[in-house]
Amino acid sequence: MSQADTFRVRKHTYQALFIGGALFAAWNTATLLFNAGLIHFDGAYLFVGFSIIFQVQALALVSGQNRDLNTRDFSVYRADGGAQVAR
């Protein structure tokens, strides 16, 4: 990969880890409040919430991969000369 691609991939990786950490902290906070009995969720709301979370996560992953493939510079993988055919 080119230097710009390497930097972009590392930047997105660290941003995803930072955002994931914040979401994990919010999830743990809600779990602790639920276990302490301070907030109450109906079972149906939990199933709907999990479904929405997984669908949004899947859309974000596919969108991120598509954006990465559209912006990546594949010229570094091409040979300098013309295509060689093995005989």
Order of alpha helices (4+ residues) and beta strands (2+ residues): alpha-alpha
